[in-house]
Amino acid sequence: MGGTKLLIVDDEKDLANLLVKRLSRKGYEVLSVGTAEDALALLKQHFFDIAIL
């Protein structure tokens, strides 16, 4: 899993924070945003292996 980058897009902050904490503990690099617009902006700057929408 080393180096696997995940993007979480969810407007429910509690759920997104839970996913970030759990997946980070498993060794993933995780970023989270609350809107599709924010996700698109991140995708212009970063590469992600997996997106959870």
PDB file of N, CA, C and O in Angstrom, chain B, residues numbered from 101:
ATOM      1  N   MET B 101       0.815  -1.198   0.000  1.00  0.00           N
ATOM      2  CA  MET B 101       0.000   0.000   0.000  1.00  0.00           C
ATOM      3  C   MET B 101       0.857   1.260   0.000  1.00  0.00           C
ATOM      4  O   MET B 101       0.340   2.349  -0.248  1.00  0.00           O
ATOM      5  N   GLY B 102       2.116   1.141   0.264  1.00  0.00           N
ATOM      6  CA  GLY B 102       2.967   2.303   0.388  1.00  0.00           C
ATOM      7  C   GLY B 102       2.830   3.245  -0.787  1.00  0.00           C
ATOM      8  O   GLY B 102       3.052   2.853  -1.932  1.00  0.00           O
ATOM      9  N   GLY B 103       2.468   4.475  -0.513  1.00  0.00           N
ATOM     10  CA  GLY B 103       2.357   5.479  -1.542  1.00  0.00           C
ATOM     11  C   GLY B 103       1.017   5.543  -2.234  1.00  0.00           C
ATOM     12  O   GLY B 103       0.834   6.389  -3.109  1.00  0.00           O
ATOM     13  N   THR B 104       0.078   4.696  -1.888  1.00  0.00           N
ATOM     14  CA  THR B 104      -1.238   4.743  -2.505  1.00  0.00           C
ATOM     15  C   THR B 104      -1.981   5.969  -2.009  1.00  0.00           C
ATOM     16  O   THR B 104      -2.159   6.156  -0.805  1.00  0.00           O
ATOM     17  N   LYS B 105      -2.418   6.813  -2.958  1.00  0.00           N
ATOM     18  CA  LYS B 105      -3.088   8.056  -2.610  1.00  0.00           C
ATOM     19  C   LYS B 105      -4.586   7.938  -2.871  1.00  0.00           C
ATOM     20  O   LYS B 105      -5.014   7.513  -3.944  1.00  0.00           O
ATOM     21  N   LEU B 106      -5.369   8.321  -1.871  1.00  0.00           N
ATOM     22  CA  LEU B 106      -6.822   8.277  -1.975  1.00  0.00           C
ATOM     23  C   LEU B 106      -7.397   9.681  -1.848  1.00  0.00           C
ATOM     24  O   LEU B 106      -6.891  10.514  -1.096  1.00  0.00           O
ATOM     25  N   LEU B 107      -8.449   9.918  -2.591  1.00  0.00           N
ATOM     26  CA  LEU B 107      -9.212  11.154  -2.486  1.00  0.00           C
ATOM     27  C   LEU B 107     -10.613  10.790  -2.019  1.00  0.00           C
ATOM     28  O   LEU B 107     -11.279   9.942  -2.613  1.00  0.00           O
ATOM     29  N   ILE B 108     -11.048  11.437  -0.955  1.00  0.00           N
ATOM     30  CA  ILE B 108     -12.403  11.242  -0.447  1.00  0.00           C
ATOM     31  C   ILE B 108     -13.188  12.515  -0.710  1.00  0.00           C
ATOM     32  O   ILE B 108     -12.759  13.607  -0.335  1.00  0.00           O
ATOM     33  N   VAL B 109     -14.341  12.374  -1.357  1.00  0.00           N
ATOM     34  CA  VAL B 109     -15.222  13.509  -1.634  1.00  0.00           C
ATOM     35  C   VAL B 109     -16.547  13.223  -0.955  1.00  0.00           C
ATOM     36  O   VAL B 109     -17.294  12.339  -1.375  1.00  0.00           O
ATOM     37  N   ASP B 110     -16.831  13.975   0.096  1.00  0.00           N
ATOM     38  CA  ASP B 110     -18.076  13.764   0.843  1.00  0.00           C
ATOM     39  C   ASP B 110     -18.422  15.045   1.583  1.00  0.00           C
ATOM     40  O   ASP B 110     -17.566  15.651   2.228  1.00  0.00           O
ATOM     41  N   ASP B 111     -19.681  15.454   1.486  1.00  0.00           N
ATOM     42  CA  ASP B 111     -20.099  16.679   2.167  1.00  0.00           C
ATOM     43  C   ASP B 111     -20.445  16.447   3.638  1.00  0.00           C
ATOM     44  O   ASP B 111     -20.704  17.400   4.373  1.00  0.00           O
ATOM     45  N   GLU B 112     -20.449  15.192   4.063  1.00  0.00           N
ATOM     46  CA  GLU B 112     -20.673  14.893   5.482  1.00  0.00           C
ATOM     47  C   GLU B 112     -19.318  14.785   6.165  1.00  0.00           C
ATOM     48  O   GLU B 112     -18.635  13.766   6.056  1.00  0.00           O
ATOM     49  N   LYS B 113     -18.936  15.845   6.871  1.00  0.00           N
ATOM     50  CA  LYS B 113     -17.590  15.941   7.439  1.00  0.00           C
ATOM     51  C   LYS B 113     -17.266  14.820   8.412  1.00  0.00           C
ATOM     52  O   LYS B 113     -16.137  14.329   8.431  1.00  0.00           O
ATOM     53  N   ASP B 114     -18.234  14.406   9.219  1.00  0.00           N
ATOM     54  CA  ASP B 114     -17.965  13.340  10.196  1.00  0.00           C
ATOM     55  C   ASP B 114     -17.581  12.036   9.501  1.00  0.00           C
ATOM     56  O   ASP B 114     -16.634  11.365   9.910  1.00  0.00           O
ATOM     57  N   LEU B 115     -18.306  11.685   8.467  1.00  0.00           N
ATOM     58  CA  LEU B 115     -18.002  10.456   7.726  1.00  0.00           C
ATOM     59  C   LEU B 115     -16.652  10.586   7.029  1.00  0.00           C
ATOM     60  O   LEU B 115     -15.844   9.658   7.065  1.00  0.00           O
ATOM     61  N   ALA B 116     -16.405  11.715   6.403  1.00  0.00           N
ATOM     62  CA  ALA B 116     -15.135  11.920   5.710  1.00  0.00           C
ATOM     63  C   ALA B 116     -13.972  11.840   6.690  1.00  0.00           C
ATOM     64  O   ALA B 116     -12.953  11.219   6.388  1.00  0.00           O
ATOM     65  N   ASN B 117     -14.109  12.456   7.853  1.00  0.00           N
ATOM     66  CA  ASN B 117     -13.041  12.416   8.860  1.00  0.00           C
ATOM     67  C   ASN B 117     -12.798  10.994   9.354  1.00  0.00           C
ATOM     68  O   ASN B 117     -11.651  10.596   9.557  1.00  0.00           O
ATOM     69  N   LEU B 118     -13.863  10.231   9.546  1.00  0.00           N
ATOM     70  CA  LEU B 118     -13.729   8.840   9.963  1.00  0.00           C
ATOM     71  C   LEU B 118     -12.948   8.040   8.914  1.00  0.00           C
ATOM     72  O   LEU B 118     -12.036   7.284   9.251  1.00  0.00           O
ATOM     73  N   LEU B 119     -13.311   8.214   7.653  1.00  0.00           N
ATOM     74  CA  LEU B 119     -12.623   7.499   6.586  1.00  0.00           C
ATOM     75  C   LEU B 119     -11.151   7.897   6.504  1.00  0.00           C
ATOM     76  O   LEU B 119     -10.284   7.045   6.313  1.00  0.00           O
ATOM     77  N   VAL B 120     -10.873   9.185   6.649  1.00  0.00           N
ATOM     78  CA  VAL B 120      -9.486   9.652   6.608  1.00  0.00           C
ATOM     79  C   VAL B 120      -8.680   9.004   7.729  1.00  0.00           C
ATOM     80  O   VAL B 120      -7.578   8.509   7.492  1.00  0.00           O
ATOM     81  N   LYS B 121      -9.215   9.003   8.938  1.00  0.00           N
ATOM     82  CA  LYS B 121      -8.499   8.417  10.077  1.00  0.00           C
ATOM     83  C   LYS B 121      -8.257   6.927   9.881  1.00  0.00           C
ATOM     84  O   LYS B 121      -7.140   6.446  10.073  1.00  0.00           O
ATOM     85  N   ARG B 122      -9.295   6.200   9.502  1.00  0.00           N
ATOM     86  CA  ARG B 122      -9.168   4.746   9.352  1.00  0.00           C
ATOM     87  C   ARG B 122      -8.214   4.366   8.221  1.00  0.00           C
ATOM     88  O   ARG B 122      -7.372   3.482   8.380  1.00  0.00           O
ATOM     89  N   LEU B 123      -8.352   5.030   7.096  1.00  0.00           N
ATOM     90  CA  LEU B 123      -7.509   4.681   5.949  1.00  0.00           C
ATOM     91  C   LEU B 123      -6.065   5.130   6.155  1.00  0.00           C
ATOM     92  O   LEU B 123      -5.137   4.463   5.698  1.00  0.00           O
ATOM     93  N   SER B 124      -5.871   6.244   6.832  1.00  0.00           N
ATOM     94  CA  SER B 124      -4.514   6.706   7.135  1.00  0.00           C
ATOM     95  C   SER B 124      -3.803   5.702   8.033  1.00  0.00           C
ATOM     96  O   SER B 124      -2.620   5.421   7.843  1.00  0.00           O
ATOM     97  N   ARG B 125      -4.521   5.165   9.006  1.00  0.00           N
ATOM     98  CA  ARG B 125      -3.939   4.149   9.896  1.00  0.00           C
ATOM     99  C   ARG B 125      -3.518   2.894   9.138  1.00  0.00           C
ATOM    100  O   ARG B 125      -2.608   2.181   9.561  1.00  0.00           O
ATOM    101  N   LYS B 126      -4.181   2.631   8.025  1.00  0.00           N
ATOM    102  CA  LYS B 126      -3.849   1.460   7.205  1.00  0.00           C
ATOM    103  C   LYS B 126      -2.670   1.745   6.269  1.00  0.00           C
ATOM    104  O   LYS B 126      -2.230   0.858   5.538  1.00  0.00           O
ATOM    105  N   GLY B 127      -2.162   2.974   6.291  1.00  0.00           N
ATOM    106  CA  GLY B 127      -0.984   3.302   5.502  1.00  0.00           C
ATOM    107  C   GLY B 127      -1.240   4.048   4.210  1.00  0.00           C
ATOM    108  O   GLY B 127      -0.307   4.292   3.445  1.00  0.00           O
ATOM    109  N   TYR B 128      -2.470   4.413   3.954  1.00  0.00           N
ATOM    110  CA  TYR B 128      -2.783   5.176   2.756  1.00  0.00           C
ATOM    111  C   TYR B 128      -2.524   6.662   2.989  1.00  0.00           C
ATOM    112  O   TYR B 128      -2.623   7.151   4.114  1.00  0.00           O
ATOM    113  N   GLU B 129      -2.193   7.370   1.916  1.00  0.00           N
ATOM    114  CA  GLU B 129      -2.121   8.830   1.956  1.00  0.00           C
ATOM    115  C   GLU B 129      -3.500   9.320   1.515  1.00  0.00           C
ATOM    116  O   GLU B 129      -3.927   9.048   0.393  1.00  0.00           O
ATOM    117  N   VAL B 130      -4.197  10.045   2.396  1.00  0.00           N
ATOM    118  CA  VAL B 130      -5.594  10.377   2.156  1.00  0.00           C
ATOM    119  C   VAL B 130      -5.812  11.887   2.218  1.00  0.00           C
ATOM    120  O   VAL B 130      -5.359  12.557   3.146  1.00  0.00           O
ATOM    121  N   LEU B 131      -6.507  12.405   1.221  1.00  0.00           N
ATOM    122  CA  LEU B 131      -6.971  13.784   1.238  1.00  0.00           C
ATOM    123  C   LEU B 131      -8.485  13.764   1.126  1.00  0.00           C
ATOM    124  O   LEU B 131      -9.060  12.878   0.495  1.00  0.00           O
ATOM    125  N   SER B 132      -9.125  14.748   1.745  1.00  0.00           N
ATOM    126  CA  SER B 132     -10.581  14.792   1.760  1.00  0.00           C
ATOM    127  C   SER B 132     -11.060  16.196   1.412  1.00  0.00           C
ATOM    128  O   SER B 132     -10.492  17.192   1.862  1.00  0.00           O
ATOM    129  N   VAL B 133     -12.111  16.257   0.608  1.00  0.00           N
ATOM    130  CA  VAL B 133     -12.767  17.521   0.275  1.00  0.00           C
ATOM    131  C   VAL B 133     -14.276  17.333   0.377  1.00  0.00           C
ATOM    132  O   VAL B 133     -14.776  16.208   0.395  1.00  0.00           O
ATOM    133  N   GLY B 134     -14.991  18.453   0.445  1.00  0.00           N
ATOM    134  CA  GLY B 134     -16.424  18.390   0.640  1.00  0.00           C
ATOM    135  C   GLY B 134     -17.272  18.612  -0.597  1.00  0.00           C
ATOM    136  O   GLY B 134     -18.483  18.390  -0.568  1.00  0.00           O
ATOM    137  N   THR B 135     -16.643  19.051  -1.692  1.00  0.00           N
ATOM    138  CA  THR B 135     -17.436  19.330  -2.899  1.00  0.00           C
ATOM    139  C   THR B 135     -16.743  18.800  -4.147  1.00  0.00           C
ATOM    140  O   THR B 135     -15.534  18.570  -4.154  1.00  0.00           O
ATOM    141  N   ALA B 136     -17.526  18.610  -5.193  1.00  0.00           N
ATOM    142  CA  ALA B 136     -16.973  18.165  -6.470  1.00  0.00           C
ATOM    143  C   ALA B 136     -16.030  19.214  -7.047  1.00  0.00           C
ATOM    144  O   ALA B 136     -15.019  18.873  -7.661  1.00  0.00           O
ATOM    145  N   GLU B 137     -16.357  20.480  -6.853  1.00  0.00           N
ATOM    146  CA  GLU B 137     -15.503  21.554  -7.355  1.00  0.00           C
ATOM    147  C   GLU B 137     -14.124  21.504  -6.705  1.00  0.00           C
ATOM    148  O   GLU B 137     -13.107  21.680  -7.377  1.00  0.00           O
ATOM    149  N   ASP B 138     -14.093  21.263  -5.391  1.00  0.00           N
ATOM    150  CA  ASP B 138     -12.821  21.156  -4.682  1.00  0.00           C
ATOM    151  C   ASP B 138     -12.046  19.926  -5.158  1.00  0.00           C
ATOM    152  O   ASP B 138     -10.820  19.962  -5.270  1.00  0.00           O
ATOM    153  N   ALA B 139     -12.762  18.846  -5.434  1.00  0.00           N
ATOM    154  CA  ALA B 139     -12.118  17.626  -5.922  1.00  0.00           C
ATOM    155  C   ALA B 139     -11.480  17.877  -7.285  1.00  0.00           C
ATOM    156  O   ALA B 139     -10.353  17.447  -7.529  1.00  0.00           O
ATOM    157  N   LEU B 140     -12.185  18.562  -8.162  1.00  0.00           N
ATOM    158  CA  LEU B 140     -11.639  18.857  -9.490  1.00  0.00           C
ATOM    159  C   LEU B 140     -10.391  19.726  -9.386  1.00  0.00           C
ATOM    160  O   LEU B 140      -9.435  19.528 -10.136  1.00  0.00           O
ATOM    161  N   ALA B 141     -10.390  20.681  -8.469  1.00  0.00           N
ATOM    162  CA  ALA B 141      -9.216  21.531  -8.276  1.00  0.00           C
ATOM    163  C   ALA B 141      -8.027  20.697  -7.799  1.00  0.00           C
ATOM    164  O   ALA B 141      -6.905  20.897  -8.265  1.00  0.00           O
ATOM    165  N   LEU B 142      -8.263  19.768  -6.879  1.00  0.00           N
ATOM    166  CA  LEU B 142      -7.186  18.903  -6.396  1.00  0.00           C
ATOM    167  C   LEU B 142      -6.656  17.990  -7.490  1.00  0.00           C
ATOM    168  O   LEU B 142      -5.455  17.731  -7.567  1.00  0.00           O
ATOM    169  N   LEU B 143      -7.559  17.504  -8.334  1.00  0.00           N
ATOM    170  CA  LEU B 143      -7.153  16.605  -9.410  1.00  0.00           C
ATOM    171  C   LEU B 143      -6.254  17.296 -10.430  1.00  0.00           C
ATOM    172  O   LEU B 143      -5.498  16.632 -11.140  1.00  0.00           O
ATOM    173  N   LYS B 144      -6.329  18.601 -10.506  1.00  0.00           N
ATOM    174  CA  LYS B 144      -5.438  19.355 -11.398  1.00  0.00           C
ATOM    175  C   LYS B 144      -4.027  19.439 -10.828  1.00  0.00           C
ATOM    176  O   LYS B 144      -3.068  19.671 -11.563  1.00  0.00           O
ATOM    177  N   GLN B 145      -3.904  19.248  -9.505  1.00  0.00           N
ATOM    178  CA  GLN B 145      -2.615  19.409  -8.835  1.00  0.00           C
ATOM    179  C   GLN B 145      -1.990  18.090  -8.397  1.00  0.00           C
ATOM    180  O   GLN B 145      -0.772  18.008  -8.241  1.00  0.00           O
ATOM    181  N   HIS B 146      -2.806  17.054  -8.197  1.00  0.00           N
ATOM    182  CA  HIS B 146      -2.329  15.800  -7.638  1.00  0.00           C
ATOM    183  C   HIS B 146      -2.862  14.617  -8.441  1.00  0.00           C
ATOM    184  O   HIS B 146      -3.888  14.711  -9.114  1.00  0.00           O
ATOM    185  N   PHE B 147      -2.134  13.497  -8.354  1.00  0.00           N
ATOM    186  CA  PHE B 147      -2.597  12.237  -8.914  1.00  0.00           C
ATOM    187  C   PHE B 147      -3.110  11.375  -7.761  1.00  0.00           C
ATOM    188  O   PHE B 147      -2.457  11.285  -6.721  1.00  0.00           O
ATOM    189  N   PHE B 148      -4.254  10.751  -7.933  1.00  0.00           N
ATOM    190  CA  PHE B 148      -4.814   9.843  -6.922  1.00  0.00           C
ATOM    191  C   PHE B 148      -5.007   8.473  -7.555  1.00  0.00           C
ATOM    192  O   PHE B 148      -5.416   8.351  -8.709  1.00  0.00           O
ATOM    193  N   ASP B 149      -4.701   7.448  -6.769  1.00  0.00           N
ATOM    194  CA  ASP B 149      -4.903   6.079  -7.241  1.00  0.00           C
ATOM    195  C   ASP B 149      -6.362   5.667  -7.144  1.00  0.00           C
ATOM    196  O   ASP B 149      -6.865   4.905  -7.970  1.00  0.00           O
ATOM    197  N   ILE B 150      -7.042   6.192  -6.104  1.00  0.00           N
ATOM    198  CA  ILE B 150      -8.433   5.813  -5.829  1.00  0.00           C
ATOM    199  C   ILE B 150      -9.203   7.052  -5.372  1.00  0.00           C
ATOM    200  O   ILE B 150      -8.675   7.880  -4.630  1.00  0.00           O
ATOM    201  N   ALA B 151     -10.446   7.171  -5.817  1.00  0.00           N
ATOM    202  CA  ALA B 151     -11.341   8.219  -5.329  1.00  0.00           C
ATOM    203  C   ALA B 151     -12.579   7.537  -4.746  1.00  0.00           C
ATOM    204  O   ALA B 151     -13.157   6.634  -5.350  1.00  0.00           O
ATOM    205  N   ILE B 152     -12.965   7.994  -3.561  1.00  0.00           N
ATOM    206  CA  ILE B 152     -14.178   7.514  -2.917  1.00  0.00           C
ATOM    207  C   ILE B 152     -15.151   8.681  -2.938  1.00  0.00           C
ATOM    208  O   ILE B 152     -14.907   9.720  -2.325  1.00  0.00           O
ATOM    209  N   LEU B 153     -16.254   8.497  -3.649  1.00  0.00           N
ATOM    210  CA  LEU B 153     -17.214   9.588  -3.831  1.00  0.00           C
ATOM    211  C   LEU B 153     -18.520   9.268  -3.150  1.00  0.00           C
ATOM    212  O   LEU B 153     -19.452  10.071  -3.195  1.00  0.00           O
TER     213      LEU B 153
END
